[in-house]
Amino acid sequence: MANKLISEMGLPKSIANIFAARNIKTAKDALSLTEFELMELLDVGLVDVMCAVAYISETICPPCETALSLLEQRVQNEQFSGHLPTRLSGLDKALCGGIPFGVVTELVGPAGIGKTQFCLQLALLASLPESYGGFGGHVIYIDVESKFSSRRIIEMAMRSFPDFFCYEGRVQEMAARIVVLRPASLSEFTDSLQQLKASLLQHQVKLLIVDSMAALLSGEHEPGAPKQPLLGWHISFIKSLAEFSRIPVVVTNQVRSQTNEGMGQFSFQVQHRCEIVHDQERIDSHLVAALGINWAHAVSIRIVLEAMSGKRFMKIAKSPMSPPLQFSYEITSSGISLLNDGVEVSGPKIHAIHCQGHTDIINFDHAY
């Protein structure tokens, strides 16, 4: 609006011609000067200048909106875009239906906490027919750490929907809808992203999963916090994919230990379990999400998975439609199950990431 031409605003021709003669063509040009500077430049009186400035300001100012009108727009947008239900009732209720379309949702937590389990569960749900609450579409699963397990997703399917998958061929149909990509480097991942934009619409893709960005970037430089320049293009492109295709995009993120010097180490970069156990209290108090502040701003929803006193917790740490909530959960043969309806968390606790009292959370032999 600032670049709107003054000649198109309907000002009286006498004053509009003066603006044009002095090379003041846009609203930005006029409003960047004080009223006294305009008086001197245009050689007109203060009253005429004040009237012209007020008219230009009113013309380019966006209309006021009420809370009711914003709510109505949100309802319309949600009906157009939709959500992917997680079948976790408390989480779906808090997120107004599930994982939203058109934005990036992040799952962050230490290794072995259940991020990949959550991704497998979402992939299964998106591939289900609409009669079972799914979308009957394809899923693109970018498996950076080679943790995707066909056996596990089939187990989830058979345990969660036995009446549907008991028929011959249905498991194979579900598995055929999930396309798994395994880029070996950041450059391969970049190539995969560039090819995705067209295929998302051509192949009726209903969900995109990247598991995980942090692991992919960690191999591009020395151990420590990922360098932001590596992330810039990928952040923008993944967001644009979500907005362009209007599908849910889910990305997992690791945690790293933050030291006083600002350097960090990813949980999957620790070489020996004894290092984790020995320094658990020191590391736990300094766990932060990897990928940095630019990535944190890019995601619309951040769900933190953590462990305290031998129990697993899921927290909605960032969401435009939900208060900060914490759920306890467990991982069973059918997938992730919530154990309560959610408790509201206040203060900095919602952003803290814990890994206490659960020594098998980081398991390099058999991580979830």
Order of alpha helices (4+ residues) and beta strands (2+ residues): alpha-alpha-alpha-alpha-alpha-beta-alpha-beta-beta-alpha-beta-alpha-alpha-alpha-beta-alpha-beta-alpha-alpha-beta-beta-beta-alpha-alpha-beta-alpha-beta-beta-beta-beta-beta
